[in-house]
Amino acid sequence: MAIVSVSNSFLTFNSPTQFQFTRRRFSAMASSSTGGVRVAEGEGNLPKLVLTSPQNSEAEIYLFGGCITSWKLASGKDLLFVRPDAVFNKIKPISGGIPHCFPQFGPGQIQQHGFGRNMDWSVVDSENADDSATVTLELKDGPYSRAMWDFGFQAQYKVIVGADTLSTELKITNTDNKAFSFSTALHTYFRASSAGASVRGLKGCKTLNKDPDPKNPIEGNEDRDAVTFPGFVDCVYLDAPNELQFDNGLGDTIIIKNTNWSDAVLWNPHIQMEACYRDFVCVENAKLGDVKLEPGQSWTATQLLSIS
């Protein structure tokens, strides 16, 4: 097993020269084994990491937002979706893939879905194993986050790509001297035929349906074996099970397993996004009730996506 360790200072990219140096060094490290982690220039000249498993499946992660934008099987089929209106200019978050919602899900006291998707994450470690490639990213508080949420924190995000799996582990630690509370989610955009897509495993869950009024969701209970996307969908499922089955309508069934993500969210904007709503649906793992951490405490959640 080849281990690649990277210090924070390597991937701050304060200049084009530093970016090119880091990309060469990462490429040299990765070339010593089959698969691995390399740095590449992404859309908008933003740095991204490319994780390749020994079986040639692949994931791409932008350091801006710590956003996974692609998960390709060895066949080249990409199971994630980035919207055609996505911008890569560090002004707006990347619209697609698996954006972070932290430390707030949805609207609230700070910006929509929090600031985690609007900040640069750094690399703290990477590893090439016989069956996978792994990278760990980190986000810490700074002037930007403190201006709207005045707490010290550390978020670590481990991403592992295997032959036909993509797994993540998110760990939030309170590094402050006072307690804080947060909510969070992985806002996963799956490539799909929205007309043919369905999600199984949610029957019996309490629901908060945000259609037609997101500010006044309607409480209910899910009674369908397979939840579909016939029109606009924006629904929260409380105390969701730790395994869902997602049929993307394109011939793939994706098993979505999790630990400690207590809730799920289904979303498709329908004709509000006429250009692309037919091509994706969001199936999101979320923690919508406030998580309270005392100084020094941590909270960890995992997600495992696999092909059935």
Buried (B, 14 or more C-beta within 10 A) or exposed (E): EBEBEBEEEBBBBEEEEBBEBBBEBBBEBBEEBBBBBBBEEBBEEBBBBBBBBBBBBBBBBBBBBBBBBBBBBEEEBBBBBBBEEBEBEBEEBBBBBBBBBBBBBBEEEBBEBBBBBBBBBBBBBBBBBEEBBBBBBBBBBEEEBEEEBEBBBBBBBBBBBBBBBBBBBBBBBBBBEEEBEBBBBBBBBBBBBBEBBBBBBBEEBBBBBBEEEEEEBEEEEBEEEEBBBEEBBBBBBBEBBBEBBBBBBBEBEBBBBBEBBBBBBBBBBBEEBEEBBBBBBBBBBBBBEEBEBEEEEEBEBBBBBBBE
